[in-house]
């Protein structure tokens, strides 16, 4: 597969999801980002914090993971997820 085909394959399997993380007043965004980066297939994260909640947007390869598995990684770390 050449670079162009590889890029096209990556685009076709890349998904984006958004969810809310609770407890952000006790946990800095960098820690949540570290948890997300450990999930195989996660390529990019962005977190907007407002009080004790954080809106998390994550890009991931849907051939390696899904949004539910990503949320589970955050809740397994000990933070609430909506």
Buried (B, 14 or more C-beta within 10 A) or exposed (E): EEEEEEEEEEEEEBBEBEBBBBBBEEBEBEEBBEBBEEBEBBEEBBBEBEEEBBBBEBBBBEEEBBBEBBBBBBEEBEBEBE
